[in-house]
Amino acid sequence: MDKGSSKRLVITLLKLLVGGGLLAYLIASGRLDISLLAFRTVSLPFVTAGLAIHGLASCLICFRYHLLLHAVSIPLSLTRVFRISL
């Protein structure tokens, strides 16, 4: 590991630690009611529609990047562009 990648790793771990610590504090102090996050309040048709729209948007973005790369003479298949963009 070089110095740059180890620095990024430490920063990422610190971010996760601070976020997890804040979440644990809020739950322990009772200021965050996790019972409101239950799945019983989720409407299945809306979740399905959201996932479908997200999938369609991802496919359209990949197709757009494929066309852009083709325009600048970088030949990549659509499946390769999809793999790279995810």
C-alpha positions in Angstrom: 0.0 0.0 0.0 1.3 3.4 -0.9 0.9 6.5 1.2 -2.0 7.9 -0.7 -4.2 4.8 -0.6 -3.5 4.2 3.1 -4.4 7.9 3.8 -7.7 7.4 2.0 -8.4 4.2 3.9 -7.8 6.0 7.2 -10.1 8.8 6.2 -12.8 6.4 5.1 -12.5 4.5 8.4 -12.7 7.7 10.4 -15.9 8.7 8.5 -17.5 5.4 9.2 -16.5 5.5 12.9 -17.8 9.0 13.4 -21.1 8.2 11.6 -21.5 4.9 13.5 -20.7 6.7 16.8 -23.3 9.4 16.2 -25.9 6.8 15.2 -25.1 4.7 18.3 -25.3 7.8 20.5 -28.7 8.8 19.1 -30.1 5.3 19.5 -28.8 4.9 23.1 -30.0 8.4 24.2 -33.5 7.7 22.8 -33.5 10.6 20.4 -33.8 8.3 17.4 -36.8 6.1 17.4 -35.9 3.2 15.2 -39.4 1.7 15.4 -40.4 4.4 12.9 -38.0 2.7 10.4 -40.0 -0.5 10.3 -40.9 -2.0 6.9 -44.6 -2.0 7.8 -44.8 1.6 6.6 -43.3 0.7 3.2 -45.7 0.4 0.3 -44.6 -2.5 -1.9 -45.9 -0.9 -5.2 -43.9 2.3 -4.6 -40.7 0.3 -3.7 -41.1 -1.8 -6.9 -41.7 1.3 -9.0 -38.7 3.0 -7.5 -36.4 0.0 -8.2 -37.7 -0.2 -11.8 -37.1 3.5 -12.4 -33.6 3.2 -10.8 -32.8 0.3 -13.1 -34.1 2.1 -16.2 -32.1 5.2 -15.3 -28.9 3.1 -14.8 -29.4 1.5 -18.2 -30.0 4.8 -19.9 -26.9 6.4 -18.3 -24.8 3.4 -19.4 -26.1 3.7 -23.0 -25.3 7.5 -23.0 -21.8 6.8 -21.9 -21.4 4.1 -24.5 -22.5 6.6 -27.2 -20.1 9.3 -25.8 -17.2 6.9 -25.8 -18.0 5.7 -29.3 -18.1 9.4 -30.4 -14.5 10.0 -29.2 -13.3 6.7 -30.8 -13.0 4.6 -27.7 -14.6 1.3 -28.7 -16.1 -0.4 -25.6 -19.0 -2.8 -25.6 -22.2 -1.8 -23.9 -21.6 -4.6 -21.3 -18.1 -3.3 -20.5 -19.4 0.2 -20.1 -22.2 -1.1 -17.8 -19.6 -2.9 -15.7 -17.3 0.1 -15.5 -20.2 2.5 -14.6 -21.3 0.4 -11.7 
